[in-house]
Amino acid sequence: MAKVGKRTRSAREAFVGKDLISVEDAVALIKQAASAKFDETLEVAMNLGVDPRHADQMVRGVVTLPNGTGKTVRVAVFARGAKADEAKAAGADIVGAEDLMETIQSGKIEFDRCIATPDMMPLVGRLGKILGPRNLMPNPKVGTVTMDVKSAVEAAKGGEVQFKVEKAGVIHAGVGKMSFEADKLAQNVRAFVDAVNRAKPAGAKGTYLKKVSLSSTMGPGVSVDLTSATSH
């Protein structure tokens, strides 16, 4: 069994008996316990009452966090001509067409978000097996297949977070850095939870939002009171 370090042990002890607490209390507890040598991310995990194997229970969407993510997002754009120029001017890190497809096929994926103009989708479609499992496939539902390349690039760079439910009905996301002020982290948590709530699919039966937990990248998790996790 792996040896638990002093810091990890004391962090876990601080969390004992703390369950279903307010978002503010959870953030304060996590900030206090975050002791890694880097600026950890505040992670949110949501357990939903859906079975994503059914198309009418798939949950996916996008939200712009009020205080950003604190993360530098590298953006790749599939576009040609004037739209390629627009993407570069908006701050895209990589812009291309066939050349970008070949780079990705060679295994070089140096970006966190992929955007494409609609006319490029036949080309991008060939990369489904590579981009799909990494949740990088452009999709019109989350605004990454669009002619408005400028807005899509700016949104990706400005604190937009995509979410998609996993097989077990869980959604994970990073919603800010532990160096953020506590109230800004709490605002980001509520904005994210509200967006997932709004994305409730037609096929969801029974209780949709079952559990919301918060943790830092390296720290233990704590479940928060559901009424506290949503905006009032």
C-alpha positions, 0 to 999 in steps of 0.5 A, a space after each residue: 500500500 502506498 505510503 501517505 505523506 504528512 500533508 496528505 494525511 493532515 488534509 484528509 483529517 481536516 475533511 473528516 466529518 465535513 459533508 454536504 457543506 456550502 460551496 463557500 465552506 468547501 472552497 475555504 477548506 480546499 484552499 487551506 488544504 492545497 499544498 502542492 508546489 504548483 497552482 492547483 485547479 479547483 475540480 468539480 465532479 457532478 453525479 447525474 441521474 442519466 444513462 449516456 448510452 441513450 441519445 436522449 440522456 446525453 448531457 453536453 454543453 459549454 459555459 463561460 465562467 465569470 472569472 475565467 479558468 486561469 488556464 492558458 488554452 491552446 486553440 487549433 482552427 481548421 479554416 482556409 483563406 479569409 477565415 484562416 486569417 480571421 482565426 490568426 487575428 483572433 489569437 488561434 495558436 495553430 491554423 491550417 487545413 490538410 497540413 493540420 490534419 497530417 500533423 494530427 495524424 502523425 500524433 502531434 496534438 499541441 492544442 486543448 480546443 479544436 474549432 472548424 468552419 463547416 466546410 472543413 468538417 469532411 476533412 476533420 471527420 477523418 480525424 474522429 478516431 483521434 480527436 473523439 476520445 480526447 473530447 477535441 472533435 469540433 461540434 456545432 452544439 458547443 459552438 466549435 463548428 462555426 463561421 464565426 471563428 473570431 468569437 469561437 477563438 476568443 471564447 475558448 481563450 476567455 474562460 469557456 469550459 466544455 462539458 460532456 457526461 461520461 459513461 457512469 453519468 459523471 461530469 468533471 471539469 476544472 473551474 479555476 485555480 486555487 490562487 483565485 479569491 474564494 468568492 470568485 471560485 464559488 461564483 465559477 462553481 455555481 456558473 458551472 453547476 447552473 449550466 449543467 442543470 440547464 443542459 438537462 436532457 429530455 430523457 432524464 428520469 427521476 433525480 437529475 442532479 445527485 451529487 456535487 463534489 469539489 477537490 483540488 488537483 492533488 487533494 481529497 474531495 468534499 461533497 457540497 450541499 446541492 442547494 448551495 451549489 446552484 444560484 438562487 
